Amino acid sequence: MTAKAISRAQGLGADIDVIALAAVRATREAEIRQHGQVLKAIVGVPEEGETIAGETFDGIAEAAVFPGELPSDPSAILKGDAIALPEADNDWRFVRFRPPVVQRGQPAPHIRLDRALQFLIGDRLA
């Protein structure tokens, strides 16, 4: 998705680093056993009023969610050239998860925010 922009920026001498990140991590990965199968899931606290499989959450109870299968080639979906899964299997509604409760003086859990900050401003802090 970013190949053209990266190539253009590198051609102008820019340093490039691509990472997945989140300022606050609201979920964690888990494996759930169901009907003899092991499913990869995400676990977190859905925001108050969010509904999963007909259950409405209160913003306190934790839930495990199977995010579904992703296509083997996401770029084909972005181009509209292929169907990833049968339409009946696609449910692209996403549950909003509440940020975790953080103890005073402790950092919030994040995903590689430290690495991004090091790349962006690390030299200025040395």
Secondary structure as GFF3:
##gff-version 3
##sequence-region A 1 126
A	DSSP	alpha_helix	3	11	.	.	.	ID=ss1
A	DSSP	beta_strand	27	34	.	.	.	ID=ss2
A	DSSP	beta_strand	37	44	.	.	.	ID=ss3
A	DSSP	beta_strand	51	52	.	.	.	ID=ss4
A	DSSP	beta_strand	55	56	.	.	.	ID=ss5
A	DSSP	beta_strand	63	65	.	.	.	ID=ss6
A	DSSP	alpha_helix	74	79	.	.	.	ID=ss7
A	DSSP	three_ten_helix	87	89	.	.	.	ID=ss8
A	DSSP	alpha_helix	113	125	.	.	.	ID=ss9
###
